[in-house]
């Protein structure tokens, strides 16, 4: 039990530190290399799903590590919250590494930050979820509330893109692809979220069944 608790604390500590480092340095880099006004650049920064999902992970790790009994600590300790976080950061890693990675070649500090945001932090949180997150209360019906955030994000991106002309990702860039193709891409992305959600609940049920069998 002590070894498990120590391993959990180490993972929470490293995960929180790396997630915050990645987000903070990415903010620094986008501000230094900005091509728009400061307010617009800040809005653009928080318009990337990658940033939002990494911030959620950073908050989750931080509250579980430092303030587990606080209101937010209890929120992030819920099985549904941790599974949703695993979903968001997991899809962030999947879409980047299988679709977006080849579209640019970051160098130097940007390369380090890029790997933290899209590979290291997602892997750390998935490992945390697999070994330490509660899973008993996860049900198939838990999936649908998890899909609200990515759906709202897509709607926001399209509305803001139509107003400001900025789309955070090329596969939802209406100026480049047109609405028909973008809607198909969004449908595909939501399908990825749905499949990942089904996988997470399936894993949770399998692990719970094995634990019950051992006990």
ChimeraX attribute file (.defattr): number of C-alpha atoms within 10 A of each C-alpha:
attribute: neighborCount
match mode: 1-to-1
recipient: residues
	/A:1	6
	/A:2	7
	/A:3	8
	/A:4	11
	/A:5	11
	/A:6	11
	/A:7	15
	/A:8	16
	/A:9	15
	/A:10	13
	/A:11	19
	/A:12	23
	/A:13	16
	/A:14	13
	/A:15	24
	/A:16	26
	/A:17	15
	/A:18	20
	/A:19	28
	/A:20	21
	/A:21	16
	/A:22	26
	/A:23	22
	/A:24	14
	/A:25	16
	/A:26	20
	/A:27	16
	/A:28	12
	/A:29	14
	/A:30	16
	/A:31	16
	/A:32	9
	/A:33	9
	/A:34	13
	/A:35	10
	/A:36	11
	/A:37	10
	/A:38	12
	/A:39	9
	/A:40	13
	/A:41	17
	/A:42	15
	/A:43	11
	/A:44	16
	/A:45	19
	/A:46	14
	/A:47	19
	/A:48	15
	/A:49	20
	/A:50	22
	/A:51	22
	/A:52	18
	/A:53	23
	/A:54	27
	/A:55	21
	/A:56	19
	/A:57	26
	/A:58	23
	/A:59	18
	/A:60	24
	/A:61	29
	/A:62	21
	/A:63	22
	/A:64	21
	/A:65	17
	/A:66	12
	/A:67	13
	/A:68	17
	/A:69	12
	/A:70	12
	/A:71	11
	/A:72	14
	/A:73	19
	/A:74	14
	/A:75	17
	/A:76	23
	/A:77	19
	/A:78	16
	/A:79	19
	/A:80	23
	/A:81	17
	/A:82	24
	/A:83	25
	/A:84	21
	/A:85	23
	/A:86	28
	/A:87	28
	/A:88	26
	/A:89	28
	/A:90	21
	/A:91	22
	/A:92	22
	/A:93	23
	/A:94	16
	/A:95	15
	/A:96	17
	/A:97	14
	/A:98	9
	/A:99	11
	/A:100	14
	/A:101	14
	/A:102	9
	/A:103	9
	/A:104	7
	/A:105	8
	/A:106	13
	/A:107	10
	/A:108	8
	/A:109	11
	/A:110	16
	/A:111	12
	/A:112	15
	/A:113	23
	/A:114	21
	/A:115	16
	/A:116	20
	/A:117	27
	/A:118	24
	/A:119	18
	/A:120	18
	/A:121	27
	/A:122	28
	/A:123	17
	/A:124	21
	/A:125	28
	/A:126	19
	/A:127	14
	/A:128	19
	/A:129	19
	/A:130	17
	/A:131	13
	/A:132	14
	/A:133	21
	/A:134	18
	/A:135	21
	/A:136	13
	/A:137	13
	/A:138	19
	/A:139	14
	/A:140	12
	/A:141	9
	/A:142	17
	/A:143	22
	/A:144	10
	/A:145	10
	/A:146	20
	/A:147	18
	/A:148	11
	/A:149	12
	/A:150	16
	/A:151	16
	/A:152	11
	/A:153	15
	/A:154	17
	/A:155	13
	/A:156	13
	/A:157	21
	/A:158	22
	/A:159	13
	/A:160	15
	/A:161	17
	/A:162	14
	/A:163	9
	/A:164	10
	/A:165	12
	/A:166	17
	/A:167	21
	/A:168	17
	/A:169	12
	/A:170	13
	/A:171	18
	/A:172	22
	/A:173	20
	/A:174	19
	/A:175	14
	/A:176	12
	/A:177	14
	/A:178	11
	/A:179	14
	/A:180	9
	/A:181	15
	/A:182	19
	/A:183	17
	/A:184	13
	/A:185	15
	/A:186	17
	/A:187	13
	/A:188	12
	/A:189	18
	/A:190	17
	/A:191	13
	/A:192	16
	/A:193	22
	/A:194	17
	/A:195	13
	/A:196	19
	/A:197	24
	/A:198	17
	/A:199	13
	/A:200	22
	/A:201	21
	/A:202	15
	/A:203	14
	/A:204	23
	/A:205	18
	/A:206	12
	/A:207	16
	/A:208	17
	/A:209	13
	/A:210	11
	/A:211	10
	/A:212	9
	/A:213	8
	/A:214	7
	/A:215	6
